[in-house]
């Protein structure tokens, strides 16, 4: 299995790019955001709690996320690999994923692709997305700024976690989608040769 974690602040384009990567390299796409939104749509008590957390700009607790991720990994352990979009978001989650892969499945994360986009562009992108997505958390500048701050505070250490393992690949995420995708593919192709 060839496994990629894609990182970037809200609005960096990681969702769009991860779908393109999954298609090109025949990887399973795990978007924790999509899984969470499906739970919210179900109207369950869990979904209501998740909605409350997300609407206030906070993360869902590790235990909830890890359970969903493990189910997905085990269901796809014989495939070409997985692209993780929105996970891990904390060092604890990154350590948990490393343990699950190396301790149980004899796999690993091959690369962390980090999309770097200026903060002003992030806010602009999210507001634009909110106009057509209808997502409440994409239409309020204060919530957007909170999400970006929470991202930097909680996920910055995760970037360092992968950097010390030599797995961090910073990509300029500013520009046309295809240009950014080409930059990513060059990195993925190189990492695949190395693995």
N, C-alpha and C positions, 0 to 999 in steps of 0.2 A: 504493500500500500504506500502511496505517496500522499502525504497529508500536509495541508497548508492552513495556516491561520491568517486571515486577512484582518487588518486593523486600520482604524482611522476614526477620527472624531465624527459625531453625527453630521451628516451632510457631505462627507468626504467622497462618497460614491462607492463605498465598499460593497453595498448590496448589489448595485448594477454590475460592478466588475467581478464580483464573486460568481454571479450567474454566467457571465461570459467565460470565466476560467473553467467553471464546472463543465460547460458545454464543450469547450475546446479539448480539455484533457480528460473528459469522461469521468469526472469526480462527482461524488454525491455532495449536494449542497445542504449544509445545515445552517439555517438562519434561526437563531434563538428568538429573534424579534418576530419572525413569522409564526413560530410555534406559540409564542406568548399571545400574539394577536388572535390566533385561532381559539385559544383558551378563553380570552376575553369575550369573543363573539359567542361562545357557547353559553354565556350567562351564568356559569357555575360560580360558587362561592370563591373558589380559587381564582377564577377569572376576574371577579369583582375586586379582590385584593390586589391582583396584578395591575389592574387598571388604575387603582388608587395610587400605587407606587409609581407607575410610569407617568401618570398625569401630573405628579408633583416633581417629576424630573429625576427620580431615584431608580436604583437598580433593584431587581428582584433578588431575594436571598439565594446564596450559592446552592443550598440543598435542593431547592426547587429546580434550578437550572441543571445541576449535575444529574439528577434523576432523568430528566428529559434527554440530556446528551448521551448518557450511558445507553439508554434504550435505543437511540438512533445508531450509535456506533456498533453495538452488538448486532443490530439488524443488517448492517452494511459492512461487516468485518471482512467479507470475502471479495469486495469490489476493488476497483483501481485505487481508491483513496477517497478522502473527504476534504472539502474546503469548509472551514469553520468561520462563519460570518457572525460576529457578535459574541464569540466565546473563544478563549477565556477572557473575562474582564477583570479578574483579580488574580493576584499571585497564588492565592489558595486554589482557585480554579485551575490555574496553569499547572500547579504541582499535582493536583488531583488527576488532570488529563495525562501528565507524564507518567504517573504511577499506573493508571489504567492501561495506557499503551504499552509501556515497557514491562510492567509487572504481570500483566494478564494476557496481552495479545501479541507481544513481541513486535510492536510497531513503534513509530515515533512521529513527532511533528518534524517535517523536513525543513520548513521555512515559515517565518513570520513576515508577511508582506505588510508594510506600514505605509499607508497613503498619507502624505503630508500635503495639507491644503491650508492656506492662510485663514485665520478665524473670521475675518470679515466676509470672505467668500463662503464659508460654511453657513453662516447665518442667512446670507442671501439665498443660498441654495435651498435651505430648509424652508424658509418662508415661501419660496416659489413652489416647492413640493407640496406644502400645506394647502396652497390655493386649489390644487386639483386632487389631492389625496383625501381631504376632509379630516385628516388626523388632527385632533385638538392640540396635541403636543408639538405640532409643526406650525402652529399659527400664532404663538405667543412668544415674543422676543425674550421675555424674562425667563420663561421655561427653557427656551433654546439655550440661552446663556448658562443657565444652571446645568443643563445636560452636558454642555461642552466643558464646564468647570469640573463636574463630577467625572467626566471621561478622563481629563488630564490627571486629576487627583488619584483616581482608583486604577487607571490602566497604565499610567506612566511606569510604575514598578514592574508591570507585566512585560513591557517592552525591554526593560533591563534584564529581566529573567531570561528572555530568549537571546538577548544580545550577548550575555556572558557565555552562552552555549554556541555562539557563532551562527545563529539562525536568523538574525534580524536582517531584513532587506528593506531599506527605506526607498520609497518610490515617490517621485514628484507627482502628486495626484491632481495638479492644477493643469487644466487644458481640456482639449476635446476628448470625449470618451475613447475614441479609437487610438489616439496618441497615448493616453494613459495605459490602455490595454496593451499596446505594443511594448511599452516599457516593462509592464508586468511579465509579459510572455518571455522576454529576454531573460529575466531573472528566473522564471520557472524552468525554462529550458536548461539553463545552466545548473540549477539545483537538481534537476532530474538526472543530468549526466553525472553529478557528484554522488548521487545516492546509490 
